[in-house]
């Protein structure tokens, strides 16, 4: 062991046994906090997701000309102490901020924003009713206390209306809500609104006020909740704001913010402080009576000797325990790392963890460019070589390790011009990392939707090239590999675009290998709703035909510029149904993306739309193979006949009842509630 390590361990143990004075900073942590920001800067805050900063004002959601789904957050960089373990006391706090919520057009609405306190600083939840607070596929993962300002009525969340304030604890189903309209406040009016939130730990009460005036807090709170938050406030909490939309365009802006906490005032024994006066106002004096100083010193020396005789053996036992623990941890880590490395003998380069951490600025949230099926993707700058790469960081879970190994073992042996190229991997510090070529134009879904101001970059030739490229690589996976590769998660978010807008298929975390002469086996359904074939939802068997269905949906997205499932008014519209409806009326060409301004080959567009419907046929037997799809696109084979009326199938089996039970976005659910019912695919 190195001398410095020994000194650190001994110093730490001395502190534990009380030979050192308490660290002054621990005392400072209990002091009140007073933060005030008339405007925002990146010096003090971190932006996540679609949030942006302009002229000192925070925009939580993306400003687009067309409806889209968006989620963003801004978090104060330093954690705030809000709970004291020694006194088991939570701090009271108050906050004031001004915000505005504006609809881009009268038909656009939802979902709202929230002020939150969270024990972590790097997690952004899903869009829609999740308000950027929770992950739609892992509803119990994120922990938080939040006050929501909700502008959408969602019956599944027990919302009273589309203009309310609510207290949320670890869930976006509010503990209690208050009606803003009753107090004359229209949250989505676009006007500047000031909110005051106060929590009194001694009274176990939280109040929220709203006003169009930023100078005077109203007398009557819009929401008053009797609640004890001490179980939810950790020693240190991160503070921030989040907002989201789902299939709509709503602008959420935060103009200024002030936050105050009031420290911890633990109860003192009455004998020590009979008048309940704080130490800061009274100087205490200790008087010794009837004990000579020399006798007192002797007794003190005896106590020290007794303490040393007891603490000495305990001290050395503790040293041995710590050293043994460190040794075992290192041995287990090395053994685990070696076991992983035996899997990677035939794989590309092994990267150094320190190199990847430096290239991603310590995996900073500002470097996040997306989320794969098993973790987060970061943009990495390698200063030594001047190159850029994408680094995927696994979740710390058994599923994360499984998907990491699946992706690495599958993609390391694949070579195709329309696949994202794997550069290497790293297993260090308990992290599982994959390094890929960086795609400068990002994912296809961002070009089509989230960054709609750039969607005009995808002209007709780009879109046709994307359809051909993806068909080529999926055909390669199905027919040209030694073992068939079933991707199981083909969607626009997993199709990346290089500098010339050539498509590259990525994210093999859910992929399955299958011998060419073997039948598929049933598995837990995984993937993304809107891309899942009906028979896959029913039987859980992933085949080439389920990938073909997903490809068909992607083709329709590329041609139409619409999401697989979109909200129109109070109902959800399925893209396949919508295009098939136009086809049945002889108006299929009207499905073409309006942003193309008619600049496309009409016959080519018609063929692409019909091909998408052929691939998304509810009857898997009627879907073409990917080889046939590629031949049709290259004018080497005639197109398939598409019936005017969408075929209908009827299944009668035990089916999951909710979308969350049917589909896991890159995660397998281990339990699901079953019920006998009938589902009809029209």
HULIN-V914340 format. One record per residue. RES is the residue in one letter. SS is DSSP state (alpha for helix, beta for strand, coil for the rest). Layout:
# HULIN-V914340
[[RES	SS] [RES	SS]]
This chain:
# HULIN-V914340
[[X	coil] [X	coil] [X	alpha] [X	alpha] [X	alpha] [X	alpha] [X	alpha] [X	alpha] [X	alpha] [X	alpha] [X	alpha] [X	alpha] [X	alpha] [X	alpha] [X	alpha] [X	alpha] [X	coil] [X	coil] [X	coil] [X	coil] [X	coil] [X	coil] [X	coil] [X	alpha] [X	alpha] [X	alpha] [X	alpha] [X	alpha] [X	coil] [X	coil] [X	coil] [X	coil] [X	beta] [X	beta] [X	beta] [X	beta] [X	beta] [X	coil] [X	coil] [X	coil] [X	coil] [X	coil] [X	coil] [X	coil] [X	beta] [X	beta] [X	beta] [X	beta] [X	beta] [X	coil] [X	coil] [X	beta] [X	beta] [X	beta] [X	coil] [X	coil] [X	beta] [X	beta] [X	beta] [X	coil] [X	coil] [X	coil] [X	coil] [X	coil] [X	coil] [X	coil] [X	coil] [X	beta] [X	beta] [X	beta] [X	beta] [X	beta] [X	beta] [X	beta] [X	beta] [X	beta] [X	coil] [X	coil] [X	coil] [X	beta] [X	beta] [X	coil] [X	beta] [X	beta] [X	coil] [X	coil] [X	coil] [X	coil] [X	beta] [X	beta] [X	coil] [X	coil] [X	beta] [X	beta] [X	beta] [X	beta] [X	beta] [X	beta] [X	beta] [X	beta] [X	beta] [X	beta] [X	beta] [X	coil] [X	coil] [X	coil] [X	coil] [X	coil] [X	coil] [X	coil] [X	coil] [X	beta] [X	beta] [X	beta] [X	beta] [X	beta] [X	beta] [X	beta] [X	coil] [X	coil] [X	coil] [X	coil] [X	coil] [X	coil] [X	coil] [X	coil] [X	coil] [X	alpha] [X	alpha] [X	alpha] [X	coil] [X	coil] [X	coil] [X	coil] [X	beta] [X	coil] [X	coil] [X	beta] [X	coil] [X	coil] [X	coil] [X	coil] [X	coil] [X	coil] [X	beta] [X	beta] [X	beta] [X	beta] [X	beta] [X	beta] [X	coil] [X	coil] [X	coil] [X	coil] [X	alpha] [X	alpha] [X	alpha] [X	coil] [X	coil] [X	coil] [X	coil] [X	coil] [X	coil] [X	beta] [X	beta] [X	beta] [X	beta] [X	beta] [X	beta] [X	coil] [X	coil] [X	coil] [X	coil] [X	coil] [X	coil] [X	beta] [X	beta] [X	beta] [X	beta] [X	coil] [X	alpha] [X	alpha] [X	alpha] [X	coil] [X	coil] [X	coil] [X	coil] [X	coil] [X	beta] [X	coil] [X	coil] [X	coil] [X	beta] [X	beta] [X	beta] [X	beta] [X	beta] [X	beta] [X	beta] [X	beta] [X	coil] [X	coil] [X	coil] [X	coil] [X	beta] [X	beta] [X	beta] [X	beta] [X	beta] [X	beta] [X	beta] [X	coil] [X	coil] [X	coil] [X	coil] [X	coil] [X	coil] [X	coil] [X	coil] [X	coil] [X	coil] [X	coil] [X	beta] [X	beta] [X	beta] [X	beta] [X	coil] [X	coil] [X	coil] [X	coil] [X	coil] [X	coil] [X	coil] [X	coil] [X	coil] [X	beta] [X	beta] [X	beta] [X	beta] [X	beta] [X	beta] [X	beta] [X	beta] [X	beta] [X	beta] [X	beta] [X	beta] [X	beta] [X	coil] [X	beta] [X	beta] [X	beta] [X	beta] [X	beta] [X	beta] [X	beta] [X	beta] [X	beta] [X	beta] [X	beta] [X	beta] [X	coil] [X	coil] [X	coil] [X	coil] [X	coil] [X	coil] [X	coil] [X	coil] [X	coil] [X	coil] [X	coil] [X	coil] [X	coil] [X	coil] [X	coil] [X	coil] [X	coil] [X	coil] [X	coil] [X	coil] [X	coil] [X	coil] [X	coil] [X	coil] [X	coil] [X	coil] [X	coil] [X	coil] [X	coil] [X	coil] [X	coil] [X	alpha] [X	alpha] [X	alpha] [X	alpha] [X	alpha] [X	alpha] [X	alpha] [X	alpha] [X	alpha] [X	alpha] [X	alpha] [X	alpha] [X	alpha] [X	alpha] [X	alpha] [X	alpha] [X	alpha] [X	alpha] [X	alpha] [X	alpha] [X	alpha] [X	alpha] [X	alpha] [X	alpha] [X	alpha] [X	alpha] [X	alpha] [X	alpha] [X	alpha] [X	alpha] [X	alpha] [X	alpha] [X	alpha] [X	alpha] [X	alpha] [X	alpha] [X	alpha] [X	alpha] [X	alpha] [X	alpha] [X	alpha] [X	alpha] [X	alpha] [X	alpha] [X	alpha] [X	alpha] [X	alpha] [X	alpha] [X	alpha] [X	alpha] [X	alpha] [X	alpha] [X	coil] [X	coil] [X	coil] [X	coil] [X	beta] [X	beta] [X	coil] [X	coil] [X	alpha] [X	alpha] [X	alpha] [X	alpha] [X	alpha] [X	alpha] [X	alpha] [X	coil] [X	coil] [X	coil] [X	coil] [X	coil] [X	alpha] [X	alpha] [X	alpha] [X	beta] [X	beta] [X	beta] [X	beta] [X	coil] [X	coil] [X	coil] [X	beta] [X	beta] [X	beta] [X	beta] [X	beta] [X	beta] [X	beta] [X	beta] [X	coil] [X	coil] [X	coil] [X	coil] [X	beta] [X	beta] [X	beta] [X	beta] [X	beta] [X	beta] [X	beta] [X	beta] [X	coil] [X	coil] [X	coil] [X	alpha] [X	alpha] [X	alpha] [X	alpha] [X	alpha] [X	alpha] [X	alpha] [X	alpha] [X	alpha] [X	alpha] [X	alpha] [X	alpha] [X	alpha] [X	alpha] [X	coil] [X	coil] [X	coil] [X	coil] [X	coil] [X	coil] [X	coil] [X	beta] [X	coil] [X	coil] [X	beta] [X	beta] [X	beta] [X	beta] [X	beta] [X	beta] [X	beta] [X	coil] [X	coil] [X	beta] [X	beta] [X	beta] [X	beta] [X	beta] [X	beta] [X	beta] [X	coil] [X	coil] [X	coil] [X	coil] [X	coil] [X	beta] [X	alpha] [X	alpha] [X	alpha] [X	alpha] [X	alpha] [X	alpha] [X	alpha] [X	coil] [X	alpha] [X	alpha] [X	alpha] [X	alpha] [X	alpha] [X	alpha] [X	coil] [X	coil] [X	alpha] [X	alpha] [X	alpha] [X	alpha] [X	alpha] [X	alpha] [X	alpha] [X	alpha] [X	alpha] [X	alpha] [X	alpha] [X	alpha] [X	alpha] [X	alpha] [X	alpha] [X	alpha] [X	alpha] [X	alpha] [X	alpha] [X	alpha] [X	alpha] [X	coil] [X	coil] [X	coil] [X	beta] [X	beta] [X	beta] [X	coil] [X	coil] [X	coil] [X	coil] [X	coil] [X	alpha] [X	alpha] [X	alpha] [X	beta] [X	beta] [X	beta] [X	coil] [X	coil] [X	coil] [X	coil] [X	coil] [X	beta] [X	beta] [X	beta] [X	coil] [X	coil] [X	coil] [X	coil] [X	coil] [X	coil] [X	beta] [X	beta] [X	beta] [X	coil] [X	coil] [X	coil] [X	coil] [X	coil] [X	coil] [X	coil] [X	beta] [X	coil] [X	coil] [X	coil] [X	coil] [X	coil] [X	coil] [X	coil] [X	coil] [X	coil] [X	coil] [X	coil] [X	alpha] [X	alpha] [X	alpha] [X	alpha] [X	alpha] [X	alpha] [X	coil] [X	beta] [X	coil] [X	coil] [X	alpha] [X	alpha] [X	alpha] [X	alpha] [X	alpha] [X	alpha] [X	alpha] [X	alpha] [X	alpha] [X	alpha] [X	alpha] [X	alpha] [X	alpha] [X	alpha] [X	alpha] [X	alpha] [X	alpha] [X	coil] [X	coil] [X	coil] [X	coil] [X	beta] [X	beta] [X	beta] [X	beta] [X	coil] [X	coil] [X	beta] [X	beta] [X	beta] [X	beta] [X	alpha] [X	alpha] [X	alpha] [X	alpha] [X	alpha] [X	alpha] [X	alpha] [X	alpha] [X	alpha] [X	alpha] [X	coil] [X	coil] [X	coil] [X	alpha] [X	alpha] [X	alpha] [X	alpha] [X	coil] [X	coil] [X	alpha] [X	alpha] [X	alpha] [X	coil] [X	coil] [X	coil] [X	coil] [X	coil] [X	alpha] [X	alpha] [X	alpha] [X	alpha] [X	alpha] [X	alpha] [X	alpha] [X	alpha] [X	alpha] [X	alpha] [X	alpha] [X	alpha] [X	alpha] [X	alpha] [X	coil] [X	coil] [X	coil] [X	coil] [X	alpha] [X	alpha] [X	alpha] [X	coil] [X	coil] [X	coil] [X	alpha] [X	alpha] [X	alpha] [X	alpha] [X	alpha] [X	alpha] [X	alpha] [X	alpha] [X	coil] [X	coil] [X	coil] [X	coil] [X	coil] [X	coil] [X	coil] [X	coil] [X	coil] [X	coil] [X	coil] [X	coil] [X	coil] [X	coil] [X	coil] [X	beta] [X	beta] [X	beta] [X	beta] [X	beta] [X	beta] [X	beta] [X	beta] [X	coil] [X	coil] [X	alpha] [X	alpha] [X	alpha] [X	alpha] [X	coil] [X	coil] [X	coil] [X	coil] [X	coil] [X	coil] [X	coil] [X	coil] [X	coil] [X	coil] [X	coil] [X	beta] [X	beta] [X	beta] [X	beta] [X	beta] [X	beta] [X	beta] [X	beta] [X	coil]]
